[in-house]
């Protein structure tokens, strides 16, 4: 650890057991006092007591009522160590009092203030900014909390046990690590509800918001109830407290936090109405509500032994929330959307300087490992396990997991052992998915002879930082075979690949079939397959697996765009193949909308780079715009019919069916706008009665560079709504013509509504710029310079957000030497900044390579 690196191999159990925690908070914006009483039992005689603590002013410390003298302990910037000689050999009680300043805490980690409200964020290591404590996930204890303050609502974990004017007491009977501690105090109002568990217990539900926001909580409350019922039926998990509270907070670094019994949410993922939230917002709110609730068992009751095991709780819980959404909405569409996200963000991470295993073996700043690899790839690994053992085997393994490890802090080894014991399978090879970085390449070749089709697969995983050699993975490959007329002759079969090269035979086939490989995206791999356009068009028209049907169309579009980026014209075969999809009214509208969505510019750059070519962002952008226009010209009549037919009558509903219709309608609008100059979009913007259509129309106009009047009108109408204005900042940069992006970003940063210290607003503007692929990568370097300027400015205020936003630079080595030099200069400039945080410093070091 001489260089600050923390290593998995150095893990040692904590030498003391914490049996009880009692906290007293006397709240004051500039000088909150925190008294902590810890009941401790020594486990290793002669060990000193090391407690984490940062930005704390120590007032007093005592053991069993006796004050500690200056020679009894060592106080540093990172903690308090009480020497072994000052410690009893028997169980003892440590009492400390510290002072902290919540209103000065702009990092939004620990106890801080958001517009007059006190709130906490303790994952991963924020509790050490509240009081001295062993701030590690394997130290679990029940908490008693008393809060004293002059605000009307005083909340903490667990159940309320007493309250009076200016004070409240809470007790959480379930042992938990410090990262799950929560406190909220403010002038709040509750949107109430209740839930009756499967065993008949009545649970009080509350969503706490600022006055004026209570009419936008109804959807979140119903989503919570659906989540609670689903967890009972799908996993047999019942809620275990008398009350469940959610609080919406404006200033929050994350999406939400699963603190036991008191979930704290970014307001963005709670507040919703038809006028202010889009269909995608409603779906995401439902998913995040579910995710944080599901953590009650997969993360809280069973937690991580150390932060290297983060994917144990996050990957499993993401898989659970994905499964929930798939049941609440349209499963195949949800699966496609999940894969689009995985490829866009996690595959990109795997192929760059930030690549790391789902379970890394070292880190400097744990906040930098809350990544798509840990979350989304972690979920894919759980999905593969389920595919390998089957639905019944998966349920048996999870039942055993809950029975065996309830109340424990566990490891990936514990998790895999449960599956081995429940299924009788050896999963030693499967563990490579957890401990090795990189996306496997899966090459397939076909041989047809004597009524037998042989599929031969070869797998390899490219080198990644710190891992040059990779072992073969255990890969479940779901395959189906289609006859030349489109009938399924072999239904979905899961092939298990365990070797570097392996063949599988299908016999007794009358004619050569068309293979549908990697159905439902059965493993997070890159499939390399020699496949012509005619075969892809056949699968797009006939495949019975929805994912592979979409995949065939996406592959056609990607191949067409890659050729167009190098000077070719639109592929007529691809344009023809879209016709039957547009005309097939039996297909779900949401699925057809996905088929009309072209691969993103970043995806195309990734594909060109993988093909050994240097991607040109300007050429990619031009190709994509040209193909959109070509699609609109070829299918104008069908698209116009869809636009008219998909209008949803009656009051707005966020359900899957009307949301799918709106998605298809807006997909048609984006294409038709390339022909009509935005006439339809302007009309829709003027008459829209919901945010989905209003924002969709605005986005289409911004992409045309013809939205000046509409962006002004949108700002005038919504400038008082912080969440809607985040959309306004983001859309102007994400969708504007690339040549305008850097200059517009500078103008928007001067807007009085750009509150750059608010994470949502900062992410909206900077994320909008980085999402504009050709604009961010403008050959002038103006986008890079602007972005780096703001990372440097934000870092001393909120290092966690600055570090996470720095990932916009992770693909810089794809591009031409000129762009590479420009990015390198900006990374060097950031690295040379005096006083750079540990968070951003580590990220820049990894990005530079």
LINDAUR-V446280 format. One line per field, one symbol per residue. ss: DSSP state (h for helix, s for strand, l for the rest). phi: phi as a letter, one per 30 degrees, with the letter a starting at -180 (. if undefined). psi: psi as a letter, one per 40 degrees, with the letter a starting at -180 (. if undefined). A space follows every 50 residues. Layout:
ss->???
phi->???
psi->???
This chain:
ss->lllllsshhhlllllssssssssssslllllsssssssssssllllllss ssllllsssssssllssllhhhssssllsssslhhhlllllsssssssss lhhhlllllsssssllssssslllllhhhlllslllllllssssssssll llssssllssssssllsssssssssslhhhllsssslsssssssssllll lssssssssslllhhhlhhhhhhhhhhhhhhhhhhlllllllsssssssl lllllssllllssssshhhlllllllllhhhhhhhhhhhhhhhhlllsll lsssllhhhhhhhhhhhhhhhhhhhhhhllhhhhhhhhhhhhhhhhhhhh lllllllllllssllhhhhllhhhhhhhhhhhhhhhhhhhhhhhhhhhhh hhhhhlllsslhhhhhhhhhhhhllllllllhhhhlllllsssssssssl lssssssssslllsllslllllllsssssssslllllsssssssssslll sssssssllllllsssslhhhllllsssslllhhhhhhhhhhlllhhhhh hhhhhhhhhhhhhhlllllllhhhhhhhhhhhhlllllhhhhhhhhllll hhhhhhhhhhllllllhhhhhhhhhhhhhhhhhhlhhhhhhhhhhlllll lllllhhhhhhhhhhhhhhhhhhhhhllhhhhhhhhhlllhhhhhhhhhh hhhhlllhhhhhhhhhhhlllhhhhhhhhhhhhhhllhhhhhhhhhhhhl llllllllhhhhhhhhhhhhhlhhhhlllllhhhhhhhhhhhhhhlllhh hhhhhhhhhllhhhllhhhhhhhhhhhhhhhllllllhhhhhhhhhhhl
phi->.dcidcbedcebeddbcccabbbbccdaecadcbcbbccbbdcbeiddcc bdabhccdcabbchicdddeddbbcbdclbccdedccddcebccbbbbbb bedcdddhbjcbbbhicdabbcdcbdddccadaddbddcbadccbccbac cdcbbadicdcaaaeiaabbbcddebdddcdbbbbadbbccdaabcdedj dccdcbccbdejcddccdddddddddddddddddbiccdbbdbbcbbcbd cadcdabdeeibdcceeecbdabedcbdedddddeeddededdddecckc dbccdaddceddddddddedddddddddbceddedddddededdcddddd cbdceadecdcaacbdedcdcddddddeddddddedddcidddddddddd edddceicccbeddddddddddciccceddeeedcbdjcdcccbbbbcah hbcccccbcabddbeibdcbdecccdcdbbbcdecjddcbdebccccbcd bacbcbcicdbddcdccidhhdadbcdcbdbddddddddddbedcedddd eddddedddddddddcjdcdddddddddedddddddddeddddddddded dddddddddddiccdceddddddddddeddddddceddddddeddddcdi ddbddddddddddddddddeddddccijddddddedcecbdedddddddd ddddibbedddddddddcddcdddddddddddddcdeedcddddeddddc ddddddddedddddddddddddedddceddiddddeddedddddedcbdd dedddddecdcdddcdeddedddeddddddddddieddddddddedddi
psi->edeehhideehiiheihhdihhihhhhhdeghhhhhhhhihhdhhehihh hihhfhhhdihihfehiiideeihhaeeahhhiddehidiiihhhihihi gdeegeefhahahhfehhiihehdfedeedihiggieehhiihhhhhhie idhhiaiaihdiiaheiiiihhehhiideeiihhhigiihhiaihhidee ihhhhhhhiiheedefedddddddddddddddddefhiieieihihhhhd hhdadihfhheghhihddfdhhiddeiiddddddddddddddddeddgdc dhahdiedededddddddddddddddddahdddddddddddddddddddd eaeehiidgieiidhddeegidddcdddddddddddddeidddddddddd ddddeheihiidddddddddddeeihfdddddddeiiihihhhhiihhhf fhhhhhihiihiiihegdhhiiihhhhhiihiideeihdhihhhhhheid hiihihifhdihihhhifiegeigihhhhhhidddddddddehehddddd ddddddddddddddeeeiiihdddddddddddegeeihdddddddehiii ddddddddddeeihhhddddddddddddddddddfddddddddddehhia ihheiddddddddddddddddddedeeeddddddddeheidddddddddd dddefffddddddddddeeehdddddddddddddeihdeeddddddddee heeggeehdddddddddddddgddddfhededdddddddddddddedgdd ddddeeedeeededaidddddddddddddddehhfhiddddddddddd.
